[in-house]
Every structure is written in C-alpha cells, then in structure tokens.
C-alpha cells in the first residue's frame, strides 16, 4: 500500500492540507486539486491510484466528475472515495450509484480516512504497474523498468517503453491517437497526433520481427495491442 498515489480534490485548502499530512504520514504520495477541471487534468496526466473527491466543488460538482470518470474506460478503474458534509442516505446512494467505492461524511478523523482508504485499495487489488507483464517471450518489468525479448534485453526509448506498458496493460482494445496521447504523454502536454505514429514505428522496430505484429494498426481508429491476427 505504501507509495501509492492519492489525488485529493477539495476546494478548501485547509482540508486538503489536513488530509495530505495524514496520508503522507501513512506513507502515501499526495496530489491536490481545488476543482474538477484541475483534477481531471491531473488524473489524465498522472493516473493516481485513488481519488478522494469532495461532493461540493465550484463549477462541475464532484458527483458529476465521478460520473464522467467512471464512464471513461481509461479512468473507470480508479477507485473513488466521496468526501461530503451531506449525511442523508439518498446522497450516499447517489454517490455509490455513479460508481464511488466508498463514502465518508465530514467531519471525519484522519485515522478513519486512512483505514477506509486502505480497505478500498485492498479491494481494488494490485495496480497494473506493479507486476511483471508477459506476452509470449516479451516481458515488461515495471519495477526494474526493463523489457526483455526471449530473455534478451530490448533497447527502446522512454516514450516507447511507456507506450508498450500502456498497451500491455490494456490489451485487445483499440485506442485513438488522442487517447494514446492522453495516457502516455499526459493531458497537459501538447503533442501532435502524428507524433504517435513516429513512436509506434520506433516501438515496432524495438520489438523486432517476432513481436512487432502485436502492435496493430486499426484503420480509421488508431492502434491496438493484440495477440490475435
């Protein structure tokens, strides 16, 4: 659990600070956002392991942001704990219906928050980024940040590595160039879509003849990582 990244979304700075201090003391890495727009940019760019999301936010509400995140397959697997002063049962039900994993009513103790957060992370299971991923003789180890092909080290740049890691953890799905830009380059970085094609070519070259066909072009859409012809 220690070392997991938590995004705290609350428009009140003292509350964010109180939560961040408690979580950092428990060994978590914290990010902060004061509104839904800021939060969404961080989520796309850095994909936290869990989101602590205040119900009442200026502009787009926390409940609307949760609904948006859960509808998107790229962010739908990120656990969300709703934070709110609303204690009525119908509000709790509404929060859970949009896909929130838990619900904590203010005021709450830091100790309770940490306990609930640990429980949600346990239910969510290990993140894709922790365990080695293997497809045939292609092995990506996120901890050592190495790729081997049939037991031999593969040479590739950092962007190609991130592309491969994303593909191997999201197999058999077609992604547009825009989606790949958001997930691999980050939502706050401006890069032209054709740049994706350049790095796809470099990735295929690094994979070699035996495995380059795993990265497939999907006409009219973008790219897909698949073991199927």
BALOBA-1460 file (C-alpha; in Angstrom, 3 decimals):
// residues 229
<rec num="1" residu="x" x="0.000" y="0.000" z="0.000"/>
<rec num="2" residu="x" x="2.808" y="2.407" z="0.872"/>
<rec num="3" residu="x" x="3.910" y="4.581" z="-2.039"/>
<rec num="4" residu="x" x="0.505" y="4.626" z="-3.709"/>
<rec num="5" residu="x" x="-0.526" y="7.998" z="-5.120"/>
<rec num="6" residu="x" x="-3.683" y="9.693" z="-3.872"/>
<rec num="7" residu="x" x="-5.384" y="12.699" z="-5.501"/>
<rec num="8" residu="x" x="-7.190" y="14.957" z="-3.006"/>
<rec num="9" residu="x" x="-9.911" y="17.047" z="-4.661"/>
<rec num="10" residu="x" x="-11.411" y="19.706" z="-2.378"/>
<rec num="11" residu="x" x="-11.906" y="23.451" z="-2.831"/>
<rec num="12" residu="x" x="-10.894" y="24.179" z="0.777"/>
<rec num="13" residu="x" x="-7.107" y="24.362" z="1.133"/>
<rec num="14" residu="x" x="-7.052" y="23.660" z="4.924"/>
<rec num="15" residu="x" x="-8.984" y="20.407" z="4.384"/>
<rec num="16" residu="x" x="-6.636" y="19.333" z="1.581"/>
<rec num="17" residu="x" x="-3.651" y="20.083" z="3.799"/>
<rec num="18" residu="x" x="-5.078" y="18.162" z="6.756"/>
<rec num="19" residu="x" x="-5.757" y="15.120" z="4.570"/>
<rec num="20" residu="x" x="-2.357" y="15.334" z="2.841"/>
<rec num="21" residu="x" x="-0.491" y="15.446" z="6.169"/>
<rec num="22" residu="x" x="-2.369" y="12.374" z="7.438"/>
<rec num="23" residu="x" x="-1.815" y="10.407" z="4.245"/>
<rec num="24" residu="x" x="1.848" y="11.341" z="3.876"/>
<rec num="25" residu="x" x="2.458" y="10.231" z="7.463"/>
<rec num="26" residu="x" x="0.887" y="6.901" z="6.473"/>
<rec num="27" residu="x" x="3.316" y="6.609" z="3.548"/>
<rec num="28" residu="x" x="1.172" y="7.766" z="0.612"/>
<rec num="29" residu="x" x="2.151" y="10.206" z="-2.128"/>
<rec num="30" residu="x" x="-0.387" y="13.039" z="-2.422"/>
<rec num="31" residu="x" x="-1.517" y="15.303" z="-5.229"/>
<rec num="32" residu="x" x="-4.038" y="18.106" z="-4.806"/>
<rec num="33" residu="x" x="-6.698" y="19.815" z="-6.928"/>
<rec num="34" residu="x" x="-9.189" y="22.526" z="-5.981"/>
<rec num="35" residu="x" x="-11.771" y="21.940" z="-8.743"/>
<rec num="36" residu="x" x="-12.951" y="19.314" z="-11.213"/>
<rec num="37" residu="x" x="-11.103" y="20.749" z="-14.208"/>
<rec num="38" residu="x" x="-7.777" y="20.752" z="-12.385"/>
<rec num="39" residu="x" x="-8.481" y="17.284" z="-11.036"/>
<rec num="40" residu="x" x="-9.294" y="15.823" z="-14.458"/>
<rec num="41" residu="x" x="-6.051" y="17.157" z="-15.949"/>
<rec num="42" residu="x" x="-4.039" y="15.531" z="-13.127"/>
<rec num="43" residu="x" x="-5.967" y="12.249" z="-13.445"/>
<rec num="44" residu="x" x="-5.309" y="12.005" z="-17.189"/>
<rec num="45" residu="x" x="-1.686" y="13.064" z="-16.806"/>
<rec num="46" residu="x" x="-0.650" y="11.011" z="-13.780"/>
<rec num="47" residu="x" x="-3.422" y="8.457" z="-13.138"/>
<rec num="48" residu="x" x="-3.474" y="8.299" z="-9.323"/>
<rec num="49" residu="x" x="-4.149" y="5.015" z="-7.522"/>
<rec num="50" residu="x" x="-7.159" y="6.504" z="-5.692"/>
<rec num="51" residu="x" x="-9.183" y="9.739" z="-5.694"/>
<rec num="52" residu="x" x="-10.580" y="11.445" z="-2.584"/>
<rec num="53" residu="x" x="-13.318" y="13.571" z="-4.123"/>
<rec num="54" residu="x" x="-15.375" y="16.278" z="-2.423"/>
<rec num="55" residu="x" x="-19.050" y="16.258" z="-3.392"/>
<rec num="56" residu="x" x="-19.475" y="20.056" z="-3.429"/>
<rec num="57" residu="x" x="-16.999" y="21.709" z="-5.804"/>
<rec num="58" residu="x" x="-17.220" y="25.039" z="-7.679"/>
<rec num="59" residu="x" x="-18.294" y="24.629" z="-11.298"/>
<rec num="60" residu="x" x="-18.542" y="20.934" z="-12.119"/>
<rec num="61" residu="x" x="-19.558" y="19.067" z="-8.953"/>
<rec num="62" residu="x" x="-17.652" y="16.117" z="-7.551"/>
<rec num="63" residu="x" x="-20.546" y="13.793" z="-8.309"/>
<rec num="64" residu="x" x="-20.501" y="14.873" z="-11.979"/>
<rec num="65" residu="x" x="-16.743" y="14.359" z="-12.169"/>
<rec num="66" residu="x" x="-17.123" y="10.877" z="-10.640"/>
<rec num="67" residu="x" x="-19.799" y="10.024" z="-13.206"/>
<rec num="68" residu="x" x="-17.537" y="11.225" z="-16.037"/>
<rec num="69" residu="x" x="-14.528" y="9.265" z="-14.782"/>
<rec num="70" residu="x" x="-16.466" y="6.021" z="-14.333"/>
<rec num="71" residu="x" x="-17.941" y="6.242" z="-17.845"/>
<rec num="72" residu="x" x="-14.472" y="6.522" z="-19.427"/>
<rec num="73" residu="x" x="-12.711" y="3.165" z="-19.805"/>
<rec num="74" residu="x" x="-9.338" y="4.888" z="-19.379"/>
<rec num="75" residu="x" x="-10.218" y="6.180" z="-15.888"/>
<rec num="76" residu="x" x="-13.116" y="3.929" z="-14.859"/>
<rec num="77" residu="x" x="-10.919" y="1.576" z="-12.833"/>
<rec num="78" residu="x" x="-9.564" y="4.277" z="-10.481"/>
<rec num="79" residu="x" x="-11.184" y="3.895" z="-7.029"/>
<rec num="80" residu="x" x="-13.087" y="6.945" z="-5.730"/>
<rec num="81" residu="x" x="-13.971" y="7.833" z="-2.142"/>
<rec num="82" residu="x" x="-16.530" y="10.650" z="-1.890"/>
<rec num="83" residu="x" x="-15.999" y="13.264" z="0.828"/>
<rec num="84" residu="x" x="-19.007" y="15.339" z="1.812"/>
<rec num="85" residu="x" x="-20.918" y="17.090" z="4.552"/>
<rec num="86" residu="x" x="-24.083" y="15.528" z="3.155"/>
<rec num="87" residu="x" x="-25.087" y="12.737" z="5.519"/>
<rec num="88" residu="x" x="-28.525" y="11.843" z="4.193"/>
<rec num="89" residu="x" x="-28.977" y="8.308" z="2.931"/>
<rec num="90" residu="x" x="-30.198" y="9.348" z="-0.539"/>
<rec num="91" residu="x" x="-26.965" y="11.312" z="-1.116"/>
<rec num="92" residu="x" x="-24.905" y="8.266" z="-0.145"/>
<rec num="93" residu="x" x="-26.913" y="6.102" z="-2.526"/>
<rec num="94" residu="x" x="-26.466" y="8.642" z="-5.337"/>
<rec num="95" residu="x" x="-22.714" y="8.695" z="-4.767"/>
<rec num="96" residu="x" x="-22.464" y="4.916" z="-4.839"/>
<rec num="97" residu="x" x="-24.719" y="4.640" z="-7.884"/>
<rec num="98" residu="x" x="-22.366" y="6.734" z="-10.038"/>
<rec num="99" residu="x" x="-19.561" y="4.325" z="-9.141"/>
<rec num="100" residu="x" x="-17.934" y="5.704" z="-5.980"/>
<rec num="101" residu="x" x="-16.241" y="2.931" z="-3.994"/>
<rec num="102" residu="x" x="-16.864" y="4.436" z="-0.564"/>
<rec num="103" residu="x" x="-18.342" y="7.463" z="1.141"/>
<rec num="104" residu="x" x="-17.045" y="9.432" z="4.145"/>
<rec num="105" residu="x" x="-19.113" y="12.150" z="5.811"/>
<rec num="106" residu="x" x="-17.363" y="15.241" z="7.184"/>
<rec num="107" residu="x" x="-16.131" y="15.718" z="9.807"/>
<rec num="108" residu="x" x="-14.022" y="12.567" z="9.920"/>
<rec num="109" residu="x" x="-10.846" y="11.593" z="11.745"/>
<rec num="110" residu="x" x="-7.615" y="11.120" z="9.754"/>
<rec num="111" residu="x" x="-7.348" y="7.651" z="11.293"/>
<rec num="112" residu="x" x="-10.763" y="6.662" z="9.915"/>
<rec num="113" residu="x" x="-9.878" y="8.092" z="6.499"/>
<rec num="114" residu="x" x="-6.631" y="6.108" z="6.286"/>
<rec num="115" residu="x" x="-8.407" y="2.899" z="7.350"/>
<rec num="116" residu="x" x="-11.161" y="3.331" z="4.749"/>
<rec num="117" residu="x" x="-8.632" y="4.220" z="2.073"/>
<rec num="118" residu="x" x="-6.593" y="1.078" z="2.791"/>
<rec num="119" residu="x" x="-9.750" y="-1.036" z="2.568"/>
<rec num="120" residu="x" x="-10.687" y="0.396" z="-0.829"/>
<rec num="121" residu="x" x="-7.160" y="-0.090" z="-2.189"/>
<rec num="122" residu="x" x="-7.164" y="-3.700" z="-0.972"/>
<rec num="123" residu="x" x="-10.445" y="-4.336" z="-2.790"/>
<rec num="124" residu="x" x="-9.057" y="-2.717" z="-5.912"/>
<rec num="125" residu="x" x="-6.140" y="-5.159" z="-5.815"/>
<rec num="126" residu="x" x="-2.587" y="-4.627" z="-7.036"/>
<rec num="127" residu="x" x="-2.164" y="-1.992" z="-9.705"/>
<rec num="128" residu="x" x="-1.185" y="-2.935" z="-13.239"/>
<rec num="129" residu="x" x="2.052" y="-1.061" z="-12.682"/>
<rec num="130" residu="x" x="3.434" y="-3.433" z="-10.033"/>
<rec num="131" residu="x" x="3.530" y="-6.933" z="-11.505"/>
<rec num="132" residu="x" x="5.658" y="-8.034" z="-14.478"/>
<rec num="133" residu="x" x="3.630" y="-8.451" z="-17.676"/>
<rec num="134" residu="x" x="4.460" y="-11.239" z="-20.113"/>
<rec num="135" residu="x" x="3.167" y="-11.988" z="-23.585"/>
<rec num="136" residu="x" x="4.918" y="-14.968" z="-25.111"/>
<rec num="137" residu="x" x="8.625" y="-14.188" z="-24.906"/>
<rec num="138" residu="x" x="8.012" y="-10.466" z="-24.403"/>
<rec num="139" residu="x" x="8.425" y="-9.434" z="-20.746"/>
<rec num="140" residu="x" x="7.999" y="-5.967" z="-19.243"/>
<rec num="141" residu="x" x="9.057" y="-5.481" z="-15.620"/>
<rec num="142" residu="x" x="7.734" y="-2.134" z="-14.270"/>
<rec num="143" residu="x" x="9.813" y="-2.300" z="-11.078"/>
<rec num="144" residu="x" x="13.194" y="-2.640" z="-12.815"/>
<rec num="145" residu="x" x="11.898" y="-0.651" z="-15.829"/>
<rec num="146" residu="x" x="13.252" y="-3.280" z="-18.232"/>
<rec num="147" residu="x" x="11.930" y="-5.068" z="-21.285"/>
<rec num="148" residu="x" x="13.300" y="-8.411" z="-22.425"/>
<rec num="149" residu="x" x="12.581" y="-10.268" z="-25.639"/>
<rec num="150" residu="x" x="13.130" y="-14.016" z="-25.487"/>
<rec num="151" residu="x" x="15.383" y="-13.445" z="-22.479"/>
<rec num="152" residu="x" x="17.499" y="-10.715" z="-24.100"/>
<rec num="153" residu="x" x="17.349" y="-7.003" z="-23.122"/>
<rec num="154" residu="x" x="15.390" y="-4.838" z="-25.569"/>
<rec num="155" residu="x" x="16.630" y="-1.354" z="-26.396"/>
<rec num="156" residu="x" x="13.908" y="1.308" z="-26.525"/>
<rec num="157" residu="x" x="13.414" y="4.922" z="-25.528"/>
<rec num="158" residu="x" x="11.345" y="6.084" z="-22.536"/>
<rec num="159" residu="x" x="8.338" y="7.014" z="-24.677"/>
<rec num="160" residu="x" x="8.346" y="3.645" z="-26.429"/>
<rec num="161" residu="x" x="8.579" y="1.977" z="-23.003"/>
<rec num="162" residu="x" x="5.539" y="3.908" z="-21.737"/>
<rec num="163" residu="x" x="3.637" y="3.076" z="-24.916"/>
<rec num="164" residu="x" x="4.430" y="-0.611" z="-24.534"/>
<rec num="165" residu="x" x="3.490" y="-0.605" z="-20.859"/>
<rec num="166" residu="x" x="0.145" y="1.025" z="-21.640"/>
<rec num="167" residu="x" x="-0.541" y="-1.416" z="-24.476"/>
<rec num="168" residu="x" x="0.403" y="-4.490" z="-22.436"/>
<rec num="169" residu="x" x="-1.875" y="-3.436" z="-19.558"/>
<rec num="170" residu="x" x="-4.741" y="-2.603" z="-21.949"/>
<rec num="171" residu="x" x="-4.696" y="-5.455" z="-24.444"/>
<rec num="172" residu="x" x="-7.275" y="-6.191" z="-27.139"/>
<rec num="173" residu="x" x="-8.685" y="-2.640" z="-27.156"/>
<rec num="174" residu="x" x="-8.414" y="-0.103" z="-29.965"/>
<rec num="175" residu="x" x="-7.261" y="3.378" z="-28.952"/>
<rec num="176" residu="x" x="-7.285" y="6.584" z="-30.934"/>
<rec num="177" residu="x" x="-4.138" y="8.651" z="-31.252"/>
<rec num="178" residu="x" x="-5.752" y="11.228" z="-28.967"/>
<rec num="179" residu="x" x="-6.372" y="8.643" z="-26.257"/>
<rec num="180" residu="x" x="-2.793" y="7.405" z="-26.510"/>
<rec num="181" residu="x" x="-1.524" y="10.985" z="-26.230"/>
<rec num="182" residu="x" x="-3.566" y="11.499" z="-23.040"/>
<rec num="183" residu="x" x="-2.415" y="8.251" z="-21.448"/>
<rec num="184" residu="x" x="1.249" y="8.141" z="-22.500"/>
<rec num="185" residu="x" x="2.262" y="11.764" z="-22.979"/>
<rec num="186" residu="x" x="-0.197" y="13.291" z="-20.477"/>
<rec num="187" residu="x" x="-3.189" y="15.555" z="-20.882"/>
<rec num="188" residu="x" x="-1.234" y="18.731" z="-20.089"/>
<rec num="189" residu="x" x="1.342" y="18.254" z="-22.849"/>
<rec num="190" residu="x" x="0.757" y="19.492" z="-26.397"/>
<rec num="191" residu="x" x="1.974" y="16.941" z="-28.917"/>
<rec num="192" residu="x" x="0.681" y="16.482" z="-32.459"/>
<rec num="193" residu="x" x="-1.182" y="13.250" z="-33.130"/>
<rec num="194" residu="x" x="1.213" y="12.258" z="-35.912"/>
<rec num="195" residu="x" x="3.933" y="12.036" z="-33.245"/>
<rec num="196" residu="x" x="2.148" y="8.884" z="-32.047"/>
<rec num="197" residu="x" x="2.772" y="7.264" z="-35.452"/>
<rec num="198" residu="x" x="6.506" y="8.028" z="-35.208"/>
<rec num="199" residu="x" x="6.810" y="6.371" z="-31.795"/>
<rec num="200" residu="x" x="4.669" y="3.417" z="-32.877"/>
<rec num="201" residu="x" x="7.170" y="2.798" z="-35.694"/>
<rec num="202" residu="x" x="10.055" y="3.031" z="-33.218"/>
<rec num="203" residu="x" x="8.299" y="0.646" z="-30.829"/>
<rec num="204" residu="x" x="7.707" y="-1.902" z="-33.582"/>
<rec num="205" residu="x" x="11.370" y="-1.667" z="-34.587"/>
<rec num="206" residu="x" x="12.430" y="-2.254" z="-30.954"/>
<rec num="207" residu="x" x="10.137" y="-5.286" z="-30.708"/>
<rec num="208" residu="x" x="11.685" y="-6.835" z="-33.802"/>
<rec num="209" residu="x" x="10.182" y="-9.156" z="-36.400"/>
<rec num="210" residu="x" x="8.956" y="-11.686" z="-33.841"/>
<rec num="211" residu="x" x="6.764" y="-9.258" z="-31.871"/>
<rec num="212" residu="x" x="6.169" y="-6.123" z="-33.964"/>
<rec num="213" residu="x" x="2.853" y="-7.572" z="-35.174"/>
<rec num="214" residu="x" x="1.464" y="-7.309" z="-31.614"/>
<rec num="215" residu="x" x="1.077" y="-3.554" z="-32.168"/>
<rec num="216" residu="x" x="-1.653" y="-3.458" z="-34.782"/>
<rec num="217" residu="x" x="-2.977" y="-0.554" z="-36.848"/>
<rec num="218" residu="x" x="-6.761" y="-0.227" z="-36.672"/>
<rec num="219" residu="x" x="-7.957" y="1.525" z="-39.800"/>
<rec num="220" residu="x" x="-9.994" y="4.633" z="-39.122"/>
<rec num="221" residu="x" x="-9.303" y="4.465" z="-35.383"/>
<rec num="222" residu="x" x="-5.696" y="4.156" z="-34.227"/>
<rec num="223" residu="x" x="-3.828" y="1.254" z="-32.667"/>
<rec num="224" residu="x" x="-4.387" y="-1.905" z="-30.678"/>
<rec num="225" residu="x" x="-2.136" y="-4.369" z="-28.828"/>
<rec num="226" residu="x" x="-3.341" y="-7.881" z="-29.605"/>
<rec num="227" residu="x" x="-2.054" y="-11.439" z="-29.777"/>
<rec num="228" residu="x" x="-4.764" y="-12.217" z="-32.341"/>
<rec num="229" residu="x" x="-4.075" y="-11.891" z="-36.025"/>
